[in-house]
Amino acid sequence: MHADTRTRDWGEDVLTLAVEVLRVLADPTRLQLAGLLLDEERSVSELADTLARPAAGVSQHLAKMRMARLVTTRRQGTSILYRVENDHVRQLVIDTIGHVEHLLDDVPAHHRPIQAVTS
């Protein structure tokens, strides 16, 4: 899954597009949206409810993410469902959050054992 980066002879077009992808993700709402779409498809209204944001604003964020090919859509009846575009986008989001968790905590959340929920 990891691309061969040993040569590091990236062309200007690759670097320019990579910076644009990172710029799109460099927004807290868009990064949250990407995180919510890692493992399941969701509609704009589901995402808006989860984030307690107006659907119109969420839709605008998703449009930018779609233009950057970070998310893709599928129609189900009258709903449009969004999901992350591919495993590379998924890994980018996971690695970014994981890196930040390492910066902020001696034992980051992703290294802690999952605790069972008791009722």
N, C-alpha and C positions, 0 to 999 in steps of 0.2 A: 504494500500500500504506500510505502514511502518512496518518493521519487529519488533518483540518483542525483545528489547535489554535490558530488565530489569536484566536478569541473568548475562550478560557479561562474560559468561563462554565460550569464543570463543577458539576453539582448535588452535593448532599451524598451521595446514593446512589452516584454515580460515584466520588467521592473515597474513600468508605468501602470500596467494593469494590476499588478500585485499591490501597489500603493493604493490604488482606487478601491480594491476589495477591502483592504485594511481600513481605509477611510470610512467606508460604508459601515463596517462593524464597530467603528470607534464612536458609537453613539449608545448610551446606556439602554435606551428603549429597544434599539435594533439588536443589541447583544442579548437582551432578555428574550426577545422574540425568537432569535435563533436557538437559544437554550430551550425554550418551550417546544420548539419544533424538532428537536433532536430525535425523539423516539416515537412521535405520533403526528399525524396530520391534524390540523385544526383550522376552523373557519375564523374569519375576521371577528365575528361576534364572540366566539369563545375566547379568542386572544384578548379582545378588548375587555371582556368581563374579568378575566384572570388578572390583567394588569390595571384594572380600574381606570381605563383610559377611553376616550371617545373613539368609536369605531372608525370615524373618518381619519383621524390621526394615525391609528394603527394601520389602516389601509394605505396611507401615504408612505409609511415606513416600509411596509411590505412591497410596495411598488418599487422603491429604491433598491431593496434587497433583490427583487426579481430581476431588475435591470443589470445588477452586478452578478447575476446568476448564482446567488447564495441560496435562494429558495425557488421552488417550482410549484406549480398548481395542478389540481385535478378537479374537474367538475363532478359534483354528486348531486343530481337533481337540480335544485336552484342555488345550491351552495358551492362556493369555491373553497377548496381545502388546500392549505399550504403545508409544505414540508421542506426540510433542508434539501438542497440540490443533490448532494452525494456524500460519500464517506469522507472526502477531503474537507469539506465544509464542516461536517460533524466533528472531525478530529481537531480542526483549527479552533473551534469554539471550546471543546473540552480541554485542549492543551493550554489555551489562553487563560481560562479560569483556573486550571490546575497550577499554572505558573504563578498566578497572583496569590493563590492560597498558600503556596510555599513562601512567598514574600511576606505574608502577614501572620503566619502561625508556625510554631515549631513542629506541630503535628497537624498538617492540613486536613481538612474535612474528607478529602478523597482517600486518605490513608487511615482514617478511623474505622473501626468495625461498625457495621450497620446494627443499630440497636432495634430489637423487636418492640413493636408498639403493643402495650398492654392496655386492656380496657377494664 
